[in-house]
Amino acid sequence: MDNQWDTFVLPILEAMRPASILEIGSEHGHQTKKLLAFAKAHGGVVHVIDPKPLYDVDAWQREHGDKLRFYREASLSALPRIEGLDLVLVDGDHNWYTVFNELALIEKHTAPDRALPLLLLHDVGWPYGRRDMYYDPEMIPAAYRKPYRRMGLEPGKSEPHAEAPINRELFNAVYENDLQNGVLTAAEDFVNGSKRDLNLLVVPGFFGLGLIVEGQRLRDGPELAAVVKELELAPRIRAHVEALETARLMEMSRLYLECERLELARRQVEQHAADLQQRLDRQAEQDQRQDAAIDEIEAASERERLAQRQITRLEEDLAVLKQALAKHQEMLRATSDAMVLLRRETARLNDEVFVKEQAHAAAQQAMRDIQRSRGFLTLRMVKALLGRDRMVEVLSAVAARSANGAGEHRAPFEKMVSRLLRLRQR
C-alpha cells in the first residue's frame, strides 16, 4: 500500500484528520513511519498489528512513545482489544477467512452510534482479489482453507506452477474466482452482509486498493466525500487503468524472470569468481611454495657456494699437505736409502767386528799358546840356574803367591825369572 501513499492514503488522512489509526500488516515499516509522522503532526495514535515485523519494534517504541501501540500477534486475536478507530489499513494475511473476520471484528467493536472506521484494503486486484494466499495455512480452519501449493503465480495462468515468478515462496490457492476466495470477495461479502450503509470502491493499479466507507462518515465529512468522489473512475478510464495494470503485471512477471535469470547469472558469476578465487588462492599457495622452494634453492646455492669455497680451501690445504707429504716421502725415501746404507755399514762393521773378534780370539789363543810356551821356557831356565831342588822350592812359593794374588802371577813370575837371571850372572 506504500505505493498508493501520495495518491490515495495521504489525501484521505488530510481530509479525515483521524485521531486513531490501525495498520494491519507492517512488514518493513515503510508506511508505518509515514503514519507515525502524520500522527505526531496532528495529535493522533497509530496502532500496528504484525506477528513478525521486520524491524526493531522496541527501538521504534522508545522513539515514538505513546504515539505507537504495537501488537506482536495475529490480527484476529488483537482486534477485540482495540476500539475507537477512525481509519484502518488492511494489508495482512491475504485470504478470505482472515480479511472477512478482521472486518467483522472491527464492525463488532465499533459502537452502534459511531460510524464504522474508513477501511482501506490492499490487494483487491490480481492476484489475491479472487485467490487466497496463506502465510501460515495451519492458522486457517480447514473448512475455509482452499487447496494450495507453494508455487508462483503468472498473469494469464489460472493455477500456480513452479516456473511462475510472482510470490513463489508463498502458499497460494490452486483455484481462483470461487466462493469465499480472495480479499475482494471478503470485502464484498462483508459489505453485503453488514446492516450499515456501507459503500465499496475499488481503485485498480498496484494490485488494487479497496475502500469501504459508511454513508454517515461521508455525510459528516464533506472533504472526505470529495476525495472519495475523485477516486470514482469513469468506465473507460477504469478499463484503461486495468489494462495498464495488466501490462504492468506482465512486465513485472517478465522482470521477475529476468531478475531470476540475472540472479542465477550473478550466482554463477559469484561461483565462478569463488572458483577463480580458489584457483588464485591455490596458485598463490603454489607461488608461495615455489617462492619458498626458490628461497631454499638460493639458500642451498649459497650453502653450495660456501661449501665450494670450503672445498677450494680444503683442496688448497690438501695441495699443501700433498706437497709436505711429497717432501716427507722424499725425506722418507732419503731416510730409507740412508737406512739401507746404514744397514749395509752396520753389516760391514758387524763383519769387521766379527773378523776382529775372530782375530782377537785367535790372538788370545796365540797369546795363550805363547804364554804356555814362555812358561815352559822359563821352567827350563830356572832348572838350569837353580837345579832341581831349588826349582821345586821356588815354584812352590810362586804357586802360593799366585793363589793369593788373584791370578796376577805373570808379571811377578817374569820378575822372578829376571832376578834369577841376574843372580846367575853374579
MOBEL-V511544 format. One record per pair of residues at least 12 apart in sequence whose ideal C-beta (glycine too) atoms are under 6 Angstrom apart, sorted by sequence separation. I is the first residue (numbers start at 0). GAP is how many residues later the second one is. D is the distance in whole Angstrom. If there is no record, write none. Layout:
# MOBEL-V511544
i-><I & I>
gap-><GAP & GAP>
d-><D & D>
This chain:
# MOBEL-V511544
i-><151 & 159 & 199 & 56 & 151 & 152 & 186 & 20 & 131 & 151 & 152 & 197 & 198 & 158 & 397 & 31 & 151 & 197 & 74 & 196 & 87 & 195 & 196 & 152 & 149 & 25 & 45 & 46 & 47 & 48 & 50 & 50 & 147 & 186 & 25 & 12 & 16 & 18 & 19 & 20 & 21 & 22 & 23 & 75 & 147 & 148 & 17 & 27 & 28 & 48 & 78 & 82 & 126 & 25 & 26 & 39 & 74 & 145 & 146 & 1 & 35 & 38 & 202 & 1 & 48 & 87 & 93 & 0 & 86 & 200 & 85 & 86 & 87 & 88 & 89 & 90 & 84 & 93 & 136 & 46 & 384 & 95 & 204 & 94 & 132 & 133 & 203 & 94 & 203 & 93 & 94 & 132 & 377 & 384 & 204 & 131 & 203 & 92 & 130 & 96 & 130 & 129 & 96 & 129 & 131 & 23 & 130 & 129 & 128 & 127 & 128 & 127 & 128 & 123 & 122 & 123 & 21 & 19 & 19 & 19 & 20 & 21 & 22 & 23 & 24 & 120 & 18 & 24 & 17 & 23 & 17 & 123 & 124 & 128 & 115 & 124 & 124 & 95 & 98 & 122 & 123 & 95 & 95 & 99 & 123 & 98 & 102 & 164 & 93 & 95 & 99 & 120 & 0 & 95 & 99 & 119 & 164 & 164 & 118 & 154 & 117 & 154 & 115 & 154 & 114 & 153 & 114 & 114 & 0 & 7 & 3 & 2 & 3 & 14 & 15 & 14 & 14 & 11 & 10>
gap-><12 & 12 & 12 & 13 & 13 & 13 & 13 & 14 & 14 & 14 & 14 & 14 & 14 & 15 & 15 & 16 & 16 & 16 & 17 & 17 & 18 & 18 & 18 & 19 & 21 & 22 & 22 & 22 & 22 & 22 & 22 & 23 & 23 & 23 & 24 & 25 & 25 & 25 & 25 & 25 & 25 & 25 & 25 & 25 & 25 & 25 & 26 & 26 & 26 & 26 & 26 & 26 & 26 & 27 & 27 & 27 & 27 & 27 & 27 & 28 & 28 & 28 & 28 & 29 & 29 & 29 & 29 & 30 & 30 & 30 & 31 & 31 & 31 & 31 & 31 & 31 & 32 & 34 & 34 & 35 & 35 & 36 & 36 & 37 & 37 & 37 & 37 & 38 & 38 & 39 & 39 & 39 & 39 & 39 & 40 & 41 & 41 & 42 & 42 & 43 & 45 & 46 & 47 & 47 & 49 & 51 & 51 & 52 & 53 & 54 & 54 & 55 & 55 & 59 & 60 & 60 & 63 & 64 & 65 & 66 & 66 & 66 & 66 & 66 & 66 & 66 & 67 & 67 & 68 & 68 & 69 & 78 & 79 & 79 & 80 & 82 & 83 & 84 & 84 & 84 & 84 & 85 & 86 & 86 & 86 & 87 & 87 & 88 & 89 & 89 & 89 & 89 & 90 & 90 & 90 & 91 & 91 & 92 & 93 & 94 & 95 & 95 & 98 & 98 & 99 & 99 & 101 & 102 & 121 & 201 & 202 & 203 & 205 & 208 & 208 & 209 & 212 & 215 & 216>
d-><3 & 5 & 5 & 5 & 5 & 5 & 6 & 6 & 5 & 5 & 6 & 6 & 5 & 6 & 6 & 6 & 3 & 6 & 5 & 6 & 6 & 5 & 4 & 6 & 5 & 5 & 6 & 5 & 5 & 5 & 6 & 6 & 5 & 5 & 4 & 6 & 6 & 5 & 5 & 5 & 4 & 5 & 5 & 6 & 5 & 6 & 6 & 5 & 5 & 5 & 4 & 5 & 5 & 5 & 6 & 6 & 5 & 4 & 5 & 5 & 5 & 5 & 5 & 5 & 5 & 5 & 5 & 6 & 6 & 6 & 6 & 5 & 5 & 5 & 5 & 4 & 4 & 4 & 5 & 6 & 5 & 6 & 6 & 4 & 6 & 4 & 5 & 6 & 5 & 4 & 6 & 5 & 5 & 5 & 5 & 4 & 5 & 5 & 5 & 5 & 4 & 5 & 4 & 5 & 5 & 5 & 5 & 4 & 5 & 6 & 6 & 5 & 4 & 5 & 5 & 4 & 5 & 5 & 5 & 5 & 5 & 5 & 5 & 5 & 4 & 6 & 6 & 4 & 3 & 4 & 4 & 6 & 6 & 6 & 6 & 5 & 3 & 5 & 5 & 5 & 4 & 6 & 6 & 4 & 4 & 4 & 4 & 6 & 5 & 6 & 6 & 4 & 5 & 5 & 6 & 6 & 3 & 5 & 4 & 4 & 5 & 5 & 5 & 6 & 5 & 6 & 5 & 4 & 4 & 6 & 6 & 5 & 5 & 4 & 5 & 4 & 5 & 6 & 5>
